[in-house]
């Protein structure tokens, strides 16, 4: 691949909002769109991408950085594990102690190599506003902020939106994920927009709530690659497809 792909960071203002599953589902839709996609797991201390997909990664972000730092690096593809012909994973370290040894200065190197090997790079992160995550957000083409209908989540997101405005961030989209807690609808969409002082760009509805999600995770399947998904979750499948195509058309055309 000679053309430069796009990078998308999936993050939030609070944990437990469905970032990892959403990242995996978006990867599935990238495959449906015939895009070559890489998922980077930047949840360095407790990443779950490879676990969710039943993959055994022999190398990780740590190995890539360590090899590069010690002149052992040869090819980016040496550090990824394949899910299928369209989706690769750059895993987080198995040993959480290695997380602290990954210097944030290597984020730009990783992303630069990734976007020249893939059409779309999806980065799963934690919600912490630490140096690593802030630098990641600085460097990516687009940020997806996942929020839920949880009062604490929305208050945290309001504070984060204020920070983003202060530093002139405008390359982000806010996605309300109602499928995480479908039975807890504290606020209307109108209320949520007023609370966070921002627009909500996309809504994944409570209809995307999957009762047997644990068995799906245990099987390592990607929901959006299931042939029944476009009909079973028609509205939300369309919403997620619109999200990824909007970002790709906006940033891929730059």
Backbone as CSV, one residue per row, in Angstrom:
resi,resn,N_x,N_y,N_z,CA_x,CA_y,CA_z,C_x,C_y,C_z
1,UNK,0.840,-1.200,0.000,0.000,0.000,0.000,0.876,1.252,0.000
2,UNK,0.680,2.124,-0.973,1.497,3.326,-1.089,0.805,4.556,-0.518
3,UNK,-0.523,4.578,-0.535,-1.251,5.729,-0.042,-1.306,5.722,1.475
4,UNK,-1.467,6.901,2.034,-1.549,7.033,3.479,-2.980,6.813,3.942
5,UNK,-3.141,5.958,4.959,-4.454,5.710,5.522,-4.813,6.761,6.560
6,UNK,-5.906,6.529,7.279,-6.345,7.466,8.313,-6.303,6.774,9.676
7,UNK,-6.139,7.586,10.717,-6.061,7.067,12.082,-7.214,7.607,12.913
8,UNK,-7.829,6.727,13.690,-8.997,7.084,14.499,-8.789,6.562,15.910
9,UNK,-8.880,7.448,16.886,-8.749,7.072,18.292,-10.145,6.948,18.903
10,UNK,-10.406,5.826,19.557,-11.689,5.621,20.241,-11.434,5.738,21.730
11,UNK,-12.037,6.726,22.367,-11.780,6.985,23.777,-13.055,7.462,24.468
12,UNK,-12.907,7.944,25.704,-14.083,8.346,26.482,-13.643,9.187,27.672
13,UNK,-14.625,9.623,28.441,-14.334,10.378,29.664,-14.484,9.508,30.900
14,UNK,-14.883,8.247,30.691,-15.117,7.323,31.796,-14.998,5.899,31.266
15,UNK,-14.628,4.981,32.133,-14.554,3.587,31.715,-15.922,2.943,31.610
16,UNK,-15.974,1.784,30.992,-17.214,1.021,30.923,-18.248,1.538,29.954
17,UNK,-17.801,2.206,28.883,-18.750,2.776,27.918,-18.816,1.974,26.621
18,UNK,-18.059,0.898,26.540,-18.113,0.049,25.346,-17.096,0.381,24.281
19,UNK,-15.947,0.944,24.683,-14.930,1.338,23.698,-14.369,0.150,22.926
20,UNK,-13.986,-0.879,23.668,-13.312,-2.014,23.028,-14.232,-2.733,22.052
21,UNK,-15.455,-3.034,22.468,-16.405,-3.700,21.570,-16.728,-2.809,20.379
22,UNK,-16.859,-1.497,20.610,-17.143,-0.575,19.509,-15.984,-0.530,18.521
23,UNK,-14.760,-0.542,19.043,-13.578,-0.555,18.172,-13.588,-1.797,17.292
24,UNK,-13.865,-2.939,17.894,-13.900,-4.200,17.144,-15.009,-4.185,16.107
25,UNK,-16.178,-3.673,16.474,-17.292,-3.615,15.526,-17.000,-2.675,14.361
26,UNK,-16.336,-1.562,14.645,-15.960,-0.643,13.569,-14.938,-1.290,12.638
27,UNK,-14.049,-2.092,13.207,-13.088,-2.816,12.374,-13.811,-3.755,11.420
28,UNK,-14.846,-4.422,11.925,-15.640,-5.297,11.072,-16.275,-4.555,9.917
29,UNK,-16.768,-3.366,10.181,-17.386,-2.556,9.123,-16.347,-2.067,8.117
30,UNK,-15.130,-1.789,8.593,-14.043,-1.434,7.669,-13.796,-2.581,6.695
31,UNK,-13.843,-3.790,7.209,-13.662,-4.955,6.338,-14.796,-5.061,5.325
32,UNK,-16.025,-4.802,5.776,-17.172,-4.820,4.864,-16.971,-3.811,3.734
33,UNK,-16.307,-2.700,4.057,-16.036,-1.657,3.064,-14.783,-1.943,2.240
34,UNK,-14.249,-3.156,2.401,-13.053,-3.586,1.660,-11.816,-2.760,1.998
35,UNK,-11.723,-2.362,3.259,-10.557,-1.626,3.731,-9.659,-2.546,4.550
36,UNK,-8.379,-2.334,4.417,-7.413,-3.036,5.245,-7.285,-2.259,6.548
37,UNK,-7.526,-2.933,7.675,-7.620,-2.213,8.943,-6.688,-2.809,9.991
38,UNK,-6.124,-1.909,10.800,-5.301,-2.300,11.946,-5.953,-1.778,13.211
39,UNK,-6.075,-2.638,14.211,-6.487,-2.193,15.539,-5.234,-2.134,16.412
40,UNK,-4.964,-0.963,16.965,-3.861,-0.803,17.918,-4.451,-0.746,19.317
41,UNK,-3.994,-1.607,20.196,-4.486,-1.616,21.572,-3.548,-0.787,22.439
42,UNK,-3.939,0.469,22.655,-3.163,1.366,23.510,-3.686,1.386,24.950
43,UNK,-4.531,0.412,25.291,-4.844,0.201,26.705,-3.718,-0.673,27.231
44,UNK,-2.581,-0.052,27.501,-1.327,-0.776,27.660,-1.262,-1.668,28.892
45,UNK,-1.961,-1.290,29.938,-1.874,-2.061,31.184,-2.885,-3.196,31.260
46,UNK,-3.989,-3.068,30.540,-5.033,-4.105,30.650,-5.831,-4.231,29.361
47,UNK,-5.155,-4.167,28.234,-5.836,-4.216,26.947,-6.602,-5.509,26.735
48,UNK,-7.718,-5.400,25.996,-8.572,-6.564,25.825,-8.858,-6.958,24.397
49,UNK,-8.221,-6.308,23.418,-8.533,-6.596,22.016,-8.187,-8.037,21.651
50,UNK,-6.966,-8.429,21.910,-6.569,-9.787,21.513,-7.345,-10.842,22.286
51,UNK,-7.677,-10.555,23.539,-8.453,-11.489,24.343,-9.867,-11.623,23.779
52,UNK,-10.482,-10.479,23.453,-11.844,-10.493,22.917,-11.931,-11.257,21.604
53,UNK,-10.856,-11.227,20.830,-10.866,-11.874,19.515,-10.195,-13.252,19.521
54,UNK,-9.884,-13.746,20.717,-9.274,-15.083,20.867,-7.977,-15.214,20.079
55,UNK,-7.156,-14.169,20.151,-5.886,-14.184,19.438,-4.726,-14.343,20.414
56,UNK,-3.681,-14.985,19.954,-2.477,-15.142,20.754,-1.353,-14.371,20.074
57,UNK,-1.091,-13.178,20.583,-0.064,-12.326,19.985,1.291,-12.636,20.613
58,UNK,2.256,-12.948,19.790,3.601,-13.234,20.302,4.404,-11.963,20.527
59,UNK,3.983,-10.871,19.839,4.656,-9.587,20.017,3.609,-8.505,20.263
60,UNK,4.066,-7.390,20.787,3.147,-6.329,21.192,3.742,-4.959,20.901
61,UNK,3.019,-3.934,21.324,3.516,-2.566,21.220,4.874,-2.455,21.905
62,UNK,5.017,-3.115,23.040,6.276,-3.060,23.784,7.430,-3.618,22.959
63,UNK,7.228,-4.764,22.328,8.289,-5.379,21.527,8.693,-4.502,20.361
64,UNK,7.717,-3.856,19.736,8.014,-2.963,18.618,8.912,-1.818,19.077
65,UNK,8.523,-1.183,20.173,9.289,-0.046,20.689,10.671,-0.500,21.168
66,UNK,10.720,-1.619,21.875,11.991,-2.112,22.398,12.942,-2.487,21.261
67,UNK,12.418,-3.145,20.225,13.260,-3.523,19.083,13.747,-2.296,18.332
68,UNK,12.864,-1.328,18.168,13.260,-0.100,17.454,14.351,0.638,18.232
69,UNK,14.180,0.677,19.536,15.134,1.383,20.391,16.493,0.698,20.419
70,UNK,16.506,-0.606,20.118,17.757,-1.383,20.170,18.201,-1.867,18.787
71,UNK,17.703,-1.182,17.753,18.124,-1.444,16.368,17.846,-2.875,15.890
72,UNK,16.752,-3.449,16.398,16.357,-4.784,15.944,15.134,-4.744,15.034
73,UNK,14.536,-3.576,14.895,13.307,-3.429,14.110,13.590,-3.623,12.620
74,UNK,12.719,-4.414,11.943,12.861,-4.629,10.505,11.580,-4.266,9.745
75,UNK,10.457,-4.837,10.157,9.219,-4.650,9.407,8.046,-4.551,10.375
76,UNK,7.171,-3.581,10.138,6.011,-3.364,11.005,5.153,-4.622,11.111
77,UNK,5.023,-5.350,10.010,4.168,-6.539,9.978,4.667,-7.646,10.918
78,UNK,5.918,-7.550,11.357,6.454,-8.550,12.278,5.799,-8.477,13.658
79,UNK,5.108,-7.378,13.932,4.589,-7.144,15.281,3.072,-7.263,15.382
80,UNK,2.415,-7.556,14.283,0.953,-7.664,14.301,0.526,-9.115,14.211
81,UNK,-0.687,-9.380,14.678,-1.287,-10.703,14.562,-2.555,-10.560,13.726
82,UNK,-2.812,-11.506,12.859,-3.940,-11.428,11.947,-5.205,-11.991,12.594
83,UNK,-6.300,-11.247,12.430,-7.618,-11.788,12.776,-8.197,-12.502,11.558
84,UNK,-8.122,-11.832,10.414,-8.484,-12.424,9.128,-7.708,-11.680,8.045
85,UNK,-8.087,-11.849,6.810,-7.318,-11.238,5.712,-7.386,-9.722,5.704
86,UNK,-8.361,-9.127,6.377,-8.534,-7.677,6.346,-8.168,-6.985,7.655
87,UNK,-8.167,-7.713,8.767,-7.994,-7.097,10.083,-6.753,-7.645,10.782
88,UNK,-5.855,-6.741,11.166,-4.675,-7.079,11.955,-4.755,-6.382,13.309
89,UNK,-4.035,-6.924,14.270,-4.024,-6.368,15.625,-2.579,-6.104,16.055
90,UNK,-2.324,-4.908,16.580,-1.082,-4.628,17.300,-1.460,-4.629,18.773
91,UNK,-1.078,-5.693,19.471,-1.587,-5.943,20.810,-0.891,-5.109,21.876
92,UNK,-1.568,-4.967,22.998,-0.951,-4.361,24.179,-0.063,-5.405,24.851
93,UNK,0.854,-4.983,25.715,1.752,-5.949,26.374,0.984,-6.932,27.250
94,UNK,1.449,-8.173,27.284,0.847,-9.157,28.183,1.190,-8.839,29.631
95,UNK,2.382,-8.345,29.838,2.854,-8.017,31.182,2.619,-6.527,31.436
96,UNK,1.719,-6.168,32.340,1.427,-4.750,32.613,2.658,-3.937,32.996
97,UNK,3.677,-4.603,33.503,4.896,-3.886,33.908,5.613,-3.290,32.705
98,UNK,5.375,-3.857,31.536,6.012,-3.338,30.329,5.378,-2.026,29.870
99,UNK,4.151,-1.766,30.324,3.436,-0.561,29.892,4.202,0.711,30.247
100,UNK,4.762,0.730,31.448,5.473,1.928,31.904,6.791,2.134,31.159
101,UNK,7.239,1.116,30.441,8.501,1.214,29.718,8.321,1.710,28.287
102,UNK,7.074,1.956,27.880,6.798,2.428,26.525,6.747,3.949,26.535
103,UNK,7.771,4.571,26.033,7.861,6.030,26.031,6.867,6.619,25.032
104,UNK,6.072,7.621,25.456,5.100,8.239,24.548,5.719,8.824,23.273
105,UNK,7.029,9.087,23.299,7.666,9.663,22.106,7.604,8.720,20.906
106,UNK,7.316,7.438,21.155,7.254,6.466,20.060,5.859,6.367,19.428
107,UNK,4.882,7.072,19.988,3.526,7.022,19.426,3.521,7.494,17.980
108,UNK,4.202,8.601,17.716,4.233,9.141,16.354,4.867,8.146,15.387
109,UNK,5.911,7.487,15.820,6.564,6.473,14.992,5.593,5.336,14.664
110,UNK,4.903,4.842,15.681,3.969,3.729,15.493,2.853,4.113,14.542
111,UNK,2.263,5.283,14.764,1.148,5.715,13.920,1.597,5.981,12.488
112,UNK,2.778,6.550,12.347,3.281,6.853,11.005,3.481,5.573,10.200
113,UNK,4.041,4.565,10.817,4.246,3.299,10.122,2.914,2.600,9.860
114,UNK,1.988,2.727,10.790,0.690,2.065,10.655,-0.118,2.616,9.482
115,UNK,-0.187,3.944,9.358,-1.047,4.526,8.322,-0.492,4.331,6.914
116,UNK,0.767,3.971,6.803,1.312,3.661,5.483,1.235,2.163,5.152
117,UNK,0.666,1.388,6.088,0.466,-0.035,5.845,-1.009,-0.428,5.800
118,UNK,-1.889,0.493,6.244,-3.312,0.171,6.343,-4.161,1.346,5.858
119,UNK,-5.379,1.010,5.413,-6.328,2.052,5.005,-6.870,2.805,6.214
120,UNK,-7.194,2.043,7.259,-7.777,2.629,8.472,-7.093,2.022,9.693
121,UNK,-6.661,2.885,10.600,-6.041,2.452,11.853,-6.960,2.886,12.991
122,UNK,-7.447,1.921,13.758,-8.313,2.179,14.900,-7.519,1.976,16.179
123,UNK,-7.531,2.978,17.060,-6.754,2.905,18.293,-7.691,2.869,19.489
124,UNK,-7.647,1.779,20.226,-8.431,1.644,21.453,-7.585,2.151,22.615
125,UNK,-8.144,3.053,23.418,-7.391,3.655,24.522,-8.162,3.566,25.833
126,UNK,-7.520,3.983,26.907,-8.212,4.156,28.181,-8.824,5.557,28.204
127,UNK,-9.547,5.850,29.289,-10.159,7.173,29.410,-9.262,8.149,30.162
128,UNK,-8.105,7.710,30.608,-7.220,8.569,31.395,-6.634,9.690,30.540
129,UNK,-6.615,10.889,31.089,-5.993,12.021,30.393,-4.518,12.102,30.790
130,UNK,-3.775,11.069,30.429,-2.348,11.059,30.715,-1.563,11.474,29.473
131,UNK,-0.250,11.562,29.627,0.587,12.028,28.520,0.441,11.137,27.287
132,UNK,0.353,9.837,27.505,0.271,8.894,26.393,-1.003,9.118,25.584
133,UNK,-2.135,9.212,26.257,-3.403,9.370,25.554,-3.564,10.751,24.928
134,UNK,-3.067,11.770,25.613,-3.160,13.126,25.064,-2.338,13.236,23.783
135,UNK,-1.149,12.660,23.793,-0.317,12.694,22.595,-0.959,11.890,21.464
136,UNK,-1.582,10.776,21.803,-2.294,9.992,20.789,-3.386,10.827,20.146
137,UNK,-4.173,11.517,20.965,-5.255,12.357,20.431,-4.705,13.499,19.590
138,UNK,-3.537,14.003,19.967,-2.905,15.071,19.190,-2.525,14.605,17.782
139,UNK,-2.170,13.335,17.655,-1.571,12.850,16.418,-2.556,12.195,15.446
140,UNK,-3.707,11.728,15.948,-4.635,11.020,15.063,-5.429,11.993,14.191
141,UNK,-6.016,11.443,13.131,-6.847,12.251,12.241,-8.197,12.566,12.862
142,UNK,-8.747,11.614,13.602,-10.096,11.791,14.162,-10.179,11.089,15.512
143,UNK,-11.015,11.650,16.403,-11.265,11.063,17.716,-12.749,10.748,17.828
144,UNK,-13.049,9.564,18.328,-14.425,9.197,18.639,-14.547,9.125,20.155
145,UNK,-15.405,9.974,20.718,-15.665,9.932,22.153,-16.960,9.160,22.385
146,UNK,-16.852,8.056,23.101,-18.021,7.262,23.446,-18.575,7.758,24.775
147,UNK,-19.890,7.982,24.827,-20.541,8.359,26.080,-21.763,7.473,26.299
148,UNK,-22.226,7.440,27.546,-23.435,6.694,27.875,-24.418,7.635,28.568
149,UNK,-25.538,7.074,28.984,-26.567,7.866,29.664,-26.336,7.895,31.175
150,UNK,-25.107,7.775,31.574,-24.753,7.750,32.984,-24.416,9.163,33.460
151,UNK,-24.984,9.619,34.583,-24.748,10.991,35.056,-23.268,11.333,35.244
152,UNK,-22.486,10.442,35.870,-21.069,10.720,36.092,-20.311,10.788,34.775
153,UNK,-20.653,9.910,33.855,-20.026,9.914,32.533,-20.273,11.244,31.835
154,UNK,-21.506,11.725,31.884,-21.853,12.969,31.194,-21.183,14.177,31.849
155,UNK,-21.070,14.184,33.161,-20.385,15.282,33.845,-18.904,15.295,33.481
156,UNK,-18.301,14.104,33.419,-16.899,14.017,33.013,-16.711,14.477,31.576
157,UNK,-17.671,14.100,30.723,-17.582,14.484,29.312,-17.737,15.988,29.150
158,UNK,-18.590,16.596,29.952,-18.742,18.058,29.906,-17.417,18.749,30.207
159,UNK,-16.722,18.268,31.218,-15.418,18.839,31.563,-14.419,18.635,30.433
160,UNK,-14.457,17.452,29.831,-13.530,17.149,28.741,-13.824,18.002,27.513
161,UNK,-15.094,18.191,27.205,-15.479,19.040,26.065,-14.956,20.462,26.275
162,UNK,-15.052,20.963,27.496,-14.560,22.314,27.799,-13.061,22.408,27.543
163,UNK,-12.331,21.351,27.929,-10.883,21.324,27.683,-10.595,21.302,26.190
164,UNK,-11.341,20.492,25.456,-11.141,20.388,24.007,-11.356,21.730,23.315
165,UNK,-12.356,22.462,23.767,-12.635,23.772,23.192,-11.502,24.759,23.503
166,UNK,-10.961,24.663,24.712,-9.868,25.555,25.114,-8.621,25.349,24.270
167,UNK,-8.378,24.093,23.865,-7.169,23.804,23.089,-7.461,23.662,21.586
168,UNK,-8.676,24.101,21.224,-9.068,24.173,19.809,-9.075,22.827,19.086
169,UNK,-9.495,21.783,19.788,-9.729,20.497,19.137,-11.071,20.567,18.410
170,UNK,-11.090,20.162,17.175,-12.374,20.075,16.462,-12.496,18.798,15.634
171,UNK,-11.501,17.947,15.727,-11.507,16.712,14.939,-12.058,15.546,15.757
172,UNK,-13.236,15.719,16.318,-13.812,14.638,17.117,-15.313,14.530,16.874
173,UNK,-15.815,13.328,17.146,-17.243,13.060,17.070,-17.676,12.407,18.375
174,UNK,-18.876,12.743,18.820,-19.419,12.206,20.058,-20.468,11.152,19.714
175,UNK,-20.285,9.955,20.269,-21.196,8.843,19.999,-21.847,8.409,21.310
176,UNK,-23.156,8.512,21.374,-23.907,8.045,22.540,-24.189,6.558,22.380
177,UNK,-23.686,5.778,23.313,-23.862,4.324,23.268,-24.920,3.907,24.290
178,UNK,-26.154,3.801,23.855,-27.255,3.436,24.748,-27.331,1.925,24.968
179,UNK,-26.551,1.163,24.220,-26.631,-0.294,24.318,-25.899,-0.842,25.535
180,UNK,-25.067,-0.024,26.172,-24.318,-0.491,27.347,-25.255,-0.688,28.532
181,UNK,-26.084,0.319,28.801,-27.057,0.234,29.897,-28.448,0.577,29.355
182,UNK,-29.056,-0.335,28.599,-30.318,-0.016,27.924,-31.490,0.234,28.861
183,UNK,-31.366,-0.209,30.106,-32.476,-0.061,31.042,-32.311,1.149,31.964
184,UNK,-31.230,1.899,31.738,-30.983,3.089,32.553,-30.944,4.315,31.655
185,UNK,-32.098,4.850,31.401,-32.176,6.033,30.545,-32.562,7.232,31.404
186,UNK,-31.530,7.829,31.990,-31.764,8.938,32.901,-32.174,10.206,32.165
187,UNK,-31.580,10.431,30.981,-31.754,11.704,30.299,-32.167,11.497,28.840
188,UNK,-32.880,12.468,28.321,-33.217,12.459,26.902,-32.000,12.931,26.106
189,UNK,-32.039,12.747,24.803,-30.944,13.214,23.958,-30.783,14.725,24.079
190,UNK,-31.891,15.423,24.170,-31.855,16.889,24.350,-31.134,17.245,25.654
191,UNK,-31.468,16.525,26.725,-30.812,16.761,28.024,-29.310,16.509,27.938
192,UNK,-28.946,15.428,27.274,-27.532,15.051,27.175,-26.733,16.131,26.462
193,UNK,-27.268,16.645,25.378,-26.580,17.709,24.646,-26.387,18.940,25.528
194,UNK,-27.391,19.250,26.335,-27.288,20.404,27.231,-26.286,20.156,28.352
195,UNK,-26.232,18.936,28.837,-25.313,18.608,29.929,-23.861,18.690,29.469
196,UNK,-23.559,18.093,28.312,-22.160,18.054,27.866,-21.760,19.304,27.081
197,UNK,-22.743,20.165,26.788,-22.485,21.404,26.043,-21.878,21.109,24.669
198,UNK,-22.424,20.108,24.021,-21.918,19.711,22.711,-22.980,18.908,21.984
199,UNK,-22.820,18.809,20.690,-23.714,17.978,19.903,-23.383,16.503,20.114
200,UNK,-24.363,15.643,19.927,-24.159,14.202,19.862,-24.284,13.817,18.396
201,UNK,-23.202,13.341,17.818,-23.167,13.132,16.371,-23.851,11.843,15.930
202,UNK,-23.745,10.802,16.753,-24.327,9.507,16.400,-24.851,8.842,17.666
203,UNK,-25.897,8.037,17.496,-26.476,7.317,18.627,-26.558,5.837,18.286
204,UNK,-25.911,5.018,19.114,-26.090,3.569,19.029,-27.186,3.237,20.034
205,UNK,-28.319,2.791,19.560,-29.516,2.678,20.387,-29.481,1.462,21.309
206,UNK,-30.442,1.435,22.207,-30.572,0.305,23.130,-30.887,-0.990,22.390
207,UNK,-31.345,-0.894,21.145,-31.665,-2.091,20.365,-30.414,-2.896,20.012
208,UNK,-29.243,-2.267,20.161,-27.992,-2.973,19.883,-27.505,-3.739,21.108
209,UNK,-28.284,-3.681,22.177,-27.958,-4.455,23.375,-28.041,-5.944,23.030
210,UNK,-26.984,-6.676,23.336,-26.920,-8.090,22.974,-26.857,-8.915,24.259
211,UNK,-27.915,-9.693,24.512,-28.028,-10.444,25.757,-26.908,-11.470,25.910
212,UNK,-26.533,-12.084,24.810,-25.511,-13.141,24.883,-24.136,-12.632,24.460
213,UNK,-23.834,-11.373,24.811,-22.564,-10.771,24.407,-21.379,-11.554,24.977
214,UNK,-21.536,-12.141,26.157,-20.438,-12.906,26.756,-20.062,-14.106,25.885
215,UNK,-21.074,-14.785,25.349,-20.791,-15.959,24.512,-20.161,-15.541,23.188
216,UNK,-20.547,-14.362,22.686,-19.950,-13.851,21.450,-18.479,-13.520,21.676
217,UNK,-18.189,-12.880,22.821,-16.802,-12.558,23.154,-15.988,-13.836,23.333
218,UNK,-16.576,-14.824,23.992,-15.866,-16.088,24.201,-15.544,-16.769,22.874
219,UNK,-16.401,-16.567,21.883,-16.179,-17.194,20.572,-15.203,-16.406,19.714
220,UNK,-14.906,-15.167,20.132,-13.970,-14.338,19.373,-14.547,-13.762,18.101
221,UNK,-15.864,-13.701,18.000,-16.501,-13.222,16.777,-16.668,-11.702,16.796
222,UNK,-16.723,-11.121,15.612,-17.035,-9.700,15.444,-18.476,-9.604,14.967
223,UNK,-19.297,-8.936,15.748,-20.738,-8.900,15.488,-21.058,-8.341,14.109
224,UNK,-20.356,-7.277,13.728,-20.672,-6.616,12.460,-20.241,-7.419,11.238
225,UNK,-19.503,-8.507,11.455,-19.147,-9.387,10.338,-20.114,-10.562,10.201
226,UNK,-21.046,-10.669,11.138,-22.058,-11.707,11.043,-23.007,-11.364,9.897
227,UNK,-23.304,-12.328,9.065,-24.158,-12.082,7.892,-25.561,-11.630,8.276
228,UNK,-25.971,-11.925,9.518,-27.315,-11.541,9.969,-27.357,-10.128,10.552
229,UNK,-26.190,-9.549,10.824,-26.136,-8.251,11.510,-26.876,-7.126,10.791
230,UNK,-26.731,-6.987,9.456,-27.425,-5.870,8.788,-28.940,-5.906,8.947
231,UNK,-29.508,-7.102,9.139,-30.952,-7.220,9.328,-31.320,-7.241,10.805
232,UNK,-30.529,-7.937,11.615,-30.837,-8.051,13.043,-30.707,-6.712,13.760
233,UNK,-29.716,-5.910,13.351,-29.472,-4.611,13.984,-29.443,-3.528,12.905
234,UNK,-30.470,-3.495,12.092,-30.448,-2.657,10.890,-30.155,-1.195,11.184
235,UNK,-30.858,-0.611,12.144,-30.700,0.811,12.454,-29.288,1.118,12.942
236,UNK,-28.804,0.328,13.903,-27.501,0.605,14.509,-26.356,0.184,13.598
237,UNK,-26.563,-0.855,12.819,-25.573,-1.246,11.813,-25.379,-0.096,10.826
238,UNK,-26.492,0.501,10.407,-26.430,1.641,9.485,-25.753,2.840,10.125
239,UNK,-26.052,3.082,11.407,-25.439,4.207,12.126,-23.927,4.051,12.209
240,UNK,-23.470,2.870,12.589,-22.030,2.633,12.707,-21.339,2.671,11.352
241,UNK,-22.029,2.173,10.339,-21.477,2.242,8.990,-21.362,3.692,8.533
242,UNK,-22.376,4.493,8.870,-22.345,5.914,8.518,-21.209,6.629,9.234
243,UNK,-20.983,6.271,10.492,-19.895,6.863,11.274,-18.547,6.617,10.615
244,UNK,-18.267,5.380,10.272,-16.948,5.065,9.724,-16.782,5.615,8.311
245,UNK,-17.854,5.602,7.519,-17.739,6.148,6.163,-17.624,7.670,6.180
246,UNK,-18.323,8.326,7.094,-18.205,9.790,7.210,-16.779,10.180,7.557
247,UNK,-16.188,9.499,8.525,-14.809,9.811,8.920,-13.843,9.525,7.780
248,UNK,-14.037,8.380,7.136,-13.111,8.020,6.059,-13.209,9.012,4.899
249,UNK,-14.425,9.419,4.581,-14.601,10.369,3.467,-14.060,11.745,3.818
250,UNK,-14.193,12.131,5.091,-13.690,13.436,5.522,-12.165,13.461,5.561
251,UNK,-11.584,12.476,6.235,-10.138,12.494,6.469,-9.356,11.821,5.354
252,UNK,-9.956,10.859,4.681,-9.262,10.209,3.587,-9.085,11.099,2.384
253,UNK,-9.939,12.126,2.309,-9.877,13.046,1.177,-8.901,14.184,1.396
254,UNK,-8.357,14.282,2.612,-7.449,15.400,2.907,-6.096,15.213,2.236
